[in-house]
Amino acid sequence: GGDLLGKKVLARTGLRFPLLVKLLDCAQWLSLQVHPNDEQAFKLEGPDQFGKTEAWHILDSQPDAKLISGLKPGTTSNELADAIRNGTIMEVSQYVSVAQGDTIFMPAGTLHALGPGLLVYEVQQTSDWTYRVYDWGRPQTETRRLHIEKSIQVIRPDLITPVIPMPVCADGTHEVLVQCEYFTLELLAGSSRSIELDTQKETFHTITMTEGEARLQSGNEYVELAKYQTVLIPASLGRYQFQPLGNCRALKASV
């Protein structure tokens, strides 16, 4: 309830937990897909359905790793629809080279796919609506279908999603990587200096370690996190400390 979610979250989305946080280990190309926005999810899937705006942070990458984000400049809506229907969508898809530490904001309506050799942190709206545009020749099944006409309705050819490089953070500081109406994604960094954090009882926090180890402490209670572990901080906690245990980095997501 409100103790976990926070006053701001409760007012916006009720008792439904509003965010998903995932770690994706990509051994091959994931399907080329698009997500609807809130209005489109309501129209296409029914009442009380959320769209899905998301952000990616590259935790690790092999040399020359790529992903797909958006369309080649100048692609029109008619060209897009034709390419989706006749199976030539890859000819107008925009390939992007990424490296460890890069962040990409992915608004609903952006055509996208993660490529092999990427370990990715993903934060997104809580929604199951993914419209699959192309699946690299893999056969369709009952649970893995293409969504041709719905994807044509929701893809925005004009969306450009620039790569945000890793910011330079001093010891004991945090920087905003992405901020939108659905979530804020921040990078915490330190080696010896603590970072004071506060939910203000407005929103929960999720803290995911991406490098090193740290302790989260509130009063006499604490939890220690190792690399790739995540903790959910209830909104009711209020103030707490992020205490580095040596050189470390973490991602904090909140509403």
N, C-alpha and C positions, 0 to 999 in steps of 0.2 A: 504493500500500500504506500501511503504518502511518506512514511518513515524511510522506506527504501528509495523511492523514486524522487521525492522532493516536490515542493510546492509548484515550481515552474512546470515540471514534467506533468504532474497531476492535472494542472489546468489545461495543458495542451492536448494530451493524448490519453487522459484517464488512467486506468489501472494497467493498461497494456504497456509492457516494457518496450521503449521506443527504438532501441538500437541493437544491432548485431555486431559483434567483434569476432573476427575470424583470422586464423593463420592458414594461408594457402600455399602448399608446396607443389609447384607445377612441374611435372615430369614431361608433359606434352601440352600442346595447345589446348586450352579450354575453349568451349564453344564461343563463337562470335554471337554476341547477345546485346540486348538493350532492355532497360527497365522503364516502366511508365512513371509519370509523376503522380502526385496525389489525385489531381482532377481526372487524369486518364484512368487510374486504377479504379476510381469510383465509377466512371462511365463504363469501362470495359469489364470489370470484375464484380462490381456491386458495392453496396454501402459498407462503411467501416473498414474499407481496404486502404492500405498505405501504398504510396509509390516507393521508389527506392533510389535515393541519391546516396552516393558513397564516395569514399576516398581510399586510395592505396598508398602505402608506404613500403618501399622496397627494403626488406631486411637483408637479403643476400641475393647475389646474381652472378651467373656465369658470364664470362666475356662474351660480348656481342649479343646479350639477351635483349629481346624485343617484346613489345606488346602492341596491341592495336587500340588506338584511341581516336575516335571520330573518323571523318571522311577527308579525302583529298580536297584541297581548296578548290572552289568553283563547282563542286558537284551539286547539281540541281535536284529538287525533289522528284522530278520525273525520271532523271537518270538513276537516282537511288532506287526508286520503285522497280524500274526495269531490271536493274542489277540484282535485286533481291529475288525477283520472280524467276529470272533465267539462270540463276546460280553463278553470276559473275561478280558478286559483291566484293570479292577480294581484290578486284582490279581497281576499285575506288576507295578501299580502306586505307587509313593512314597508319603506317608502321612507325613506332617510336622507340628509339634506343634508350634504355634506362640503366642505372647503376645503383649500387647500394647507397641508401640514404635519400634517394629521390622520393618525392611525394607527388601524387597526381589527384586532383579533385575531379570527380566524375559525376556531374549533374545527371539526373534522370533525363533520358532522351539521347544520351551519348552512346554511339555504337562502340563496343569494346570487347577485348579478349586478352587474356594473359597467356604469354608464351612459355615454352620450356626453359628450365634453368633459373626460375624465379621463386624466391620465398617472399611472400607478401603478407603484410598486415593490412586488414581491410576493416573499415568501420562503415556502417550503412544503416539506413532506416530498417526497422523490422518489417520485412515484407517478403513474401514468397514469389512475387511476380517477376519472372524472368522470361523474356520473349527471345527464343533461340532463332537466330537468323541463318546461321551456317554452322555445320558441325564436322567439317573436315572429312566428309565422306563417310562418317560413321553411320551405321544404319539406324533409322528411327525405331523407337520402341514405344510401348504404351506410356512409359514415364519419361521418355526423352524424345519429344517431338519438335519439329520446326514450327514456328509461329509466324508465317509469312505475312499475312494481312495485318495482324496486330502490330508487328514490328514496323511495318510501313507507316502505320498511323502514329507511332510514338517517336520514331527517330527524328532528331533535329539535325539537318545537314550543316547548319551554321555553327554548331558548338565546337569551340576550340579549347583544348585542355592542356595548357602548358605544363611542362615538368618543373617542379619546385625543388631546387637543389637543397641539400642538407645545410641548414644555417650553422654559423659558427657560434657556439654557446660557451660563455664563460662558466667557471665552476659555480654550481649552485644557482643556475638560472633556468628559465623555461621560455620557449618561443612558440608562438602560435603558427602552426603549419597550414591549417585550413579552418575557416570559420564560415558557417552558413546557417540558415534558419533551423536546421535539424540537429546539428552537432558542431562542437569545437574540438579539433585535434591539436594537441600540443606536444612538443618535445621537451622532456626534462633531461638535464645533463649535469653531471657533477663528478667530483672525485673525493672531496672532503667536506664541502659546505652543504648544509641541509637546505631544503627548499620548503618554505611554509606554504601550505595549501589549505583551502577552505571551501567546503561545499556550500556554505551560507544557507544550508537547508533548502536550497533551490533545486539542486540536481545531484544525482549520484555521480561518482567518478569511476572510471575503469582505468587501472594502471597496468600496463603490460611492459615487462622488462625486455629490452631489445639488445642490451649489451651489459655484461657485468652483473652485479648483485646490489640490492638496496634493502633498507628496512623502512617500513611504514609504521609510524608510531603516533599513538594518541593517548596521552596520559601514561598509565603504566602498561598499556596493552600495545603489542606490536606484532607484525608479521614480516618475515623475511622472504624476499622474492629472488629467484634465480632466473637466468636467461630464458625467455619465452614463457614464463609464468605470468598469470594475470590475477589481479584481485579486484573485487567489486567493493567500492566504498559506499555505504548507505548515505543518503543525503542527510539523515539525522545526526551523523557523526560530527559535522561542523569542521573544526580546525584539526589538522594533523600535519605531520612532518614526513617528507621524503628524505631519508638519510642515506647517502651513498656509502657503500662498503667497497671502496676503491673506485676506479674509473667505471662509470656506468652511464647508460642512457635508457630512457623509458618513454612510452607514449601514453598520454592521458586523454581519454575521450569523455566528453560530458555534453549535456544538452544546453 
